[in-house]
Amino acid sequence: MSLVIAMDGPSGSGKSSASKGVARALGLRYLDTGAMYRAITWWMLRQGVAVDDAAAVAARAGEPVLESGTDPDAPSIAVDGTDVSAPIRTREVTNAVSAVSAVPEVRARLVALQREIIGTGGIVVEGRDIGTVVAPDAPVKVYLTASEEARAQRRAKDLAADPGASVTVTRTEQARRDRLDSTRTTSPLTRAADATEIDSTELGLDEVIEAVVRLAEERT
């Protein structure tokens, strides 16, 4: 199946859950591009690279070997053969990923990998620049958003194991990341002109999935 569904939006909007649900419903593969940026950020931190030093990050951007699984029921991400699905979700990585992902050399490498994985299609791809940069010709583009409060609550719930991740702290960290991602020079977070915006603030996960599936069926 050649269908490509591009799912963009800020953190906490429900992109991951919705994208996996849509992929299952339509029998498609699934790619979390954010996990790829998190994985390379995790690697930089482990290597002692100063993530705020763009030149230092750029110099080593080509070193880590990334492997992304595309099964929506068991998505995975590995770096140099090590599964990092859990450690890339820590607040340490979350608070550093915007700096790393803003480096042009990092984006160029990962966009190339993402396009390679997309191939001839049959996939739901989630991220921040899918509809604008990675797959601008995707027949289905969705920009999923939600209120700042709703997104902070969802993200804090995901980080429940971290005692420092209160809703207030999460909201502050999230706002900082959104600001950095939407104002960076290379591939900023923005809604594609032809994307359908869905506000998930008052919607359940099933309702979001249903809306995207219906949109895909209309377009194909």
C-alpha positions as CSV (number, residue, x, y, z in Angstrom):
1,M,0.0,0.0,0.0
2,S,1.5,3.4,-1.0
3,L,-0.3,5.5,1.5
4,V,1.7,7.9,3.6
5,I,0.1,9.6,6.5
6,A,2.1,12.5,8.0
7,M,1.2,13.3,11.6
8,D,2.7,16.4,13.0
9,G,2.2,18.4,16.2
10,P,3.6,19.5,19.5
11,S,4.6,17.2,22.4
12,G,1.7,15.9,24.5
13,S,-0.9,16.3,21.7
14,G,-1.3,12.5,21.5
15,K,0.6,11.9,18.2
16,S,2.2,8.6,19.2
17,S,-0.9,6.9,20.5
18,A,-3.0,8.2,17.6
19,S,-0.4,7.3,15.0
20,K,-0.1,3.7,16.3
21,G,-3.8,3.3,16.4
22,V,-4.3,4.6,12.9
23,A,-1.5,2.3,11.6
24,R,-3.2,-0.7,13.3
25,A,-6.6,0.2,11.9
26,L,-5.3,0.6,8.3
27,G,-2.7,-2.2,8.4
28,L,0.2,0.2,7.9
29,R,3.7,0.5,9.3
30,Y,4.5,3.1,11.9
31,L,7.5,5.4,12.4
32,D,8.2,7.7,15.3
33,T,10.7,10.2,14.0
34,G,10.9,11.9,17.4
35,A,12.3,8.7,18.9
36,M,15.2,8.9,16.3
37,Y,16.1,12.4,17.5
38,R,15.8,11.3,21.1
39,A,18.0,8.3,20.4
40,I,20.8,10.4,18.9
41,T,20.4,12.8,21.8
42,W,20.7,9.9,24.3
43,W,23.9,8.8,22.5
44,M,25.4,12.3,22.6
45,L,24.7,12.6,26.3
46,R,26.3,9.1,26.9
47,Q,29.3,10.2,24.9
48,G,29.8,13.3,27.0
49,V,29.1,15.7,24.0
50,A,28.0,19.1,25.0
51,V,24.5,19.2,23.5
52,D,24.3,23.0,23.5
53,D,27.5,23.1,21.3
54,A,26.1,22.8,17.8
55,A,29.6,22.3,16.3
56,A,30.4,19.4,18.7
57,V,27.1,17.7,18.0
58,A,27.5,18.2,14.2
59,A,31.0,16.7,14.3
60,R,29.7,13.4,15.7
61,A,26.2,13.3,14.1
62,G,27.2,10.6,11.7
63,E,28.7,8.1,14.3
64,P,25.7,6.3,16.0
65,V,24.0,3.6,14.1
66,L,20.2,3.8,14.4
67,E,17.6,1.2,13.8
68,S,13.9,1.9,13.9
69,G,11.3,-0.8,14.1
70,T,8.0,0.0,12.3
71,D,5.6,-2.5,13.9
72,P,2.8,-0.3,15.5
73,D,2.3,-3.1,18.1
74,A,6.0,-3.2,19.1
75,P,7.8,0.0,17.9
76,S,11.5,0.0,18.8
77,I,14.6,2.1,18.5
78,A,18.1,0.9,18.9
79,V,21.5,2.7,18.9
80,D,24.6,0.7,18.0
81,G,22.6,-2.5,18.6
82,T,21.2,-1.5,22.0
83,D,17.5,-1.0,22.5
84,V,17.0,2.5,24.0
85,S,13.2,2.6,23.9
86,A,13.0,3.3,27.6
87,P,16.0,5.6,28.4
88,I,15.2,8.0,25.6
89,R,12.0,9.0,27.4
90,T,13.7,10.4,30.4
91,R,13.4,14.1,31.2
92,E,17.2,14.4,30.7
93,V,16.8,13.4,27.1
94,T,13.5,15.4,26.6
95,N,15.1,18.6,27.8
96,A,18.2,18.1,25.6
97,V,16.6,16.9,22.4
98,S,15.5,20.3,21.0
99,A,19.2,21.5,21.0
100,V,20.4,18.4,19.2
101,S,17.5,18.3,16.7
102,A,18.2,21.9,15.7
103,V,21.6,21.0,14.4
104,P,21.4,20.9,10.5
105,E,23.8,18.0,10.2
106,V,21.6,15.9,12.6
107,R,18.4,16.8,10.7
108,A,20.0,16.1,7.3
109,R,21.1,12.6,8.4
110,L,17.8,11.7,10.1
111,V,15.6,13.0,7.3
112,A,17.5,10.9,4.9
113,L,17.0,7.8,7.1
114,Q,13.3,8.6,7.5
115,R,12.7,8.9,3.8
116,E,14.6,5.6,3.3
117,I,12.2,3.9,5.8
118,I,9.1,5.5,4.3
119,G,10.2,4.1,0.9
120,T,7.2,3.4,-1.3
121,G,4.8,4.1,1.6
122,G,2.3,2.1,3.5
123,I,3.2,4.0,6.7
124,V,2.1,6.5,9.3
125,V,4.9,8.8,10.2
126,E,4.8,11.1,13.2
127,G,7.0,14.0,14.1
128,R,7.3,17.8,13.8
129,D,8.3,18.3,10.2
130,I,6.8,15.3,8.3
131,G,4.3,17.2,6.3
132,T,6.5,20.1,5.6
133,V,10.0,18.5,5.1
134,V,10.2,14.7,5.3
135,A,7.2,13.8,3.2
136,P,5.7,17.0,1.7
137,D,3.9,15.0,-0.9
138,A,2.1,12.8,1.6
139,P,-1.6,12.5,0.5
140,V,-2.8,12.7,4.1
141,K,-1.4,15.3,6.5
142,V,-2.6,15.9,10.0
143,Y,-1.6,18.5,12.5
144,L,-2.6,17.2,15.9
145,T,-2.7,19.7,18.7
146,A,-4.3,20.3,22.2
147,S,-4.4,22.9,24.9
148,E,-1.1,23.6,26.8
149,E,-2.7,22.3,30.0
150,A,-4.0,19.1,28.4
151,R,-0.6,18.4,26.9
152,A,1.2,19.0,30.2
153,Q,-1.1,16.7,32.1
154,R,-0.6,13.9,29.5
155,R,3.1,14.3,29.5
156,A,3.3,14.4,33.3
157,K,1.3,11.2,33.4
158,D,3.8,9.5,31.1
159,L,6.5,10.6,33.5
160,A,4.7,9.4,36.6
161,A,7.8,7.5,37.7
162,D,9.8,10.7,37.9
163,P,8.9,12.5,41.2
164,G,10.1,15.8,39.8
165,A,7.8,15.7,36.8
166,S,4.8,17.6,38.2
167,V,2.3,19.1,35.9
168,T,3.6,22.6,36.6
169,V,7.2,21.6,35.9
170,T,6.2,19.6,32.8
171,R,4.2,22.6,31.5
172,T,7.3,24.9,31.9
173,E,9.7,22.4,30.2
174,Q,7.2,21.7,27.5
175,A,6.7,25.4,26.7
176,R,10.4,25.8,26.4
177,R,10.7,22.9,24.1
178,D,7.8,24.1,21.9
179,R,9.4,27.5,21.7
180,L,12.8,26.1,20.6
181,D,11.3,23.7,18.1
182,S,9.0,26.2,16.5
183,T,11.7,28.9,16.2
184,R,14.7,26.9,15.0
185,T,16.1,27.8,11.6
186,T,16.1,24.3,10.2
187,S,12.8,22.5,9.8
188,P,10.8,24.3,12.5
189,L,7.7,22.8,14.0
190,T,4.9,24.3,11.9
191,R,1.6,23.2,10.4
192,A,1.8,22.4,6.7
193,A,-0.5,24.6,4.6
194,D,-2.5,21.6,3.4
195,A,-2.7,19.7,6.7
196,T,-5.9,19.1,8.5
197,E,-5.8,20.3,12.1
198,I,-7.3,18.2,14.8
199,D,-7.6,19.6,18.3
200,S,-7.5,16.6,20.7
201,T,-8.1,18.6,23.9
202,E,-11.7,17.3,24.3
203,L,-11.4,14.2,22.2
204,G,-10.8,10.6,23.3
205,L,-8.0,8.6,21.6
206,D,-10.6,6.5,19.7
207,E,-12.2,9.7,18.4
208,V,-8.9,11.0,17.1
209,I,-8.0,7.7,15.4
210,E,-11.5,7.6,13.8
211,A,-11.1,11.1,12.5
212,V,-7.7,10.4,10.9
213,V,-8.9,7.0,9.5
214,R,-11.9,8.7,8.0
215,L,-9.7,11.4,6.5
216,A,-7.4,8.7,5.0
217,E,-10.3,6.9,3.5
218,E,-11.6,10.1,1.9
219,R,-8.2,11.0,0.4
220,T,-7.6,7.5,-1.0
